[in-house]
């Protein structure tokens, strides 16, 4: 058994690939036609949380069956339970968008998830003092703080953007600050449990995979136990919605066209399935590369979750700028998103430099 050599710079590079996939994973949803949300979500969830994790583990973990037999059963159970909680967080995230919009939901939920998913375990294990004594620790902690600030600034800029583009409608849709705030806080807390699960709770399982020669692929075994919990939560919620809305038949036949879709927009059941599968593939792909980056982070591997979350927000907003989604906004709004992007880049540089110093210890 040869341990994976620390290489923080390569680790950050691999994290960036995963974050780019994450920033694009829900783009295919825009092209879904005549499918309800629950039908789309059920299909993509089957791939990102059930099928691809199984395929990834089978292809990369030697003697997988023996790994499963020898891995601690209590760790498996805890991973599954945390996955269930993460699935609830994902649903809360989606509902929060309905009440306070994408920008504020993203800022509150992702910002909270970034901090909690990064620092909770070191705090509970009493390792903060040990971490702070290592070279580069100040840069790493500063990167987490600056990244949280940058995510918050993105939320403010996004909120201003929504106001700029909807000036004629002060409270569009089902706006409710109280409901949205509560749901986004729930989403942030529960979503952070996914990072804790794959990085810390699954560690005993990952160590068994490493003993069987999994090498840098070893983290793929964690998804076998965390992701099915998330899938079960999503499946139950989608089935409940499908029964309520009578949409379960859409799995075999497209739903009726709505007026907003117009007559010229083509719909295809095959295309919908392919788009949903692409969504699930991109979502799983982010954590496929996340694992490859995480195992190379060395002394500050706990910072992987913050790096991923900050890069996700950075790339998603950069893509918005590239595709001119901020066109038509007021000057202060464009200045706010520009400042937010600079802050996020600064956070990544701080985290990268801190990890580099820690790796040179």
Buried (B, 14 or more C-beta within 10 A) or exposed (E): EEEBEBBBEBBBBBBBBBBBBBBBBEBBBEEBBBBBBBBBBBBBBBBBBBBBBBEBBEEBBEBBEBBBEEBBEEBBEBBBBBBBBBBBBBBBBBBBBBBBBBBBBBBBBBBBBBBBBBBBBBEEEEEBEEBEEBBBBEBBBBBBBBBBBBBBBBBBBBBBBBBBBEEEEEEEEEBBEEBBBBBBBBBBBBBBBBBBBBBBBBBBBBBBBBBBEBBBBBBBBBBBBBBBBBBBBBBEBBEEBBEEBEBBEBBEEBBEEEEEEEEEEEBEBEBBBEBBBBBBBBBBBBBBBBBBBBBBBBBBBBBBBBBBBBBBBBBBBBBBBEEEBBEEBEEEBBEBBBBBBEBBBBBBBBBBBBBBBBBEE
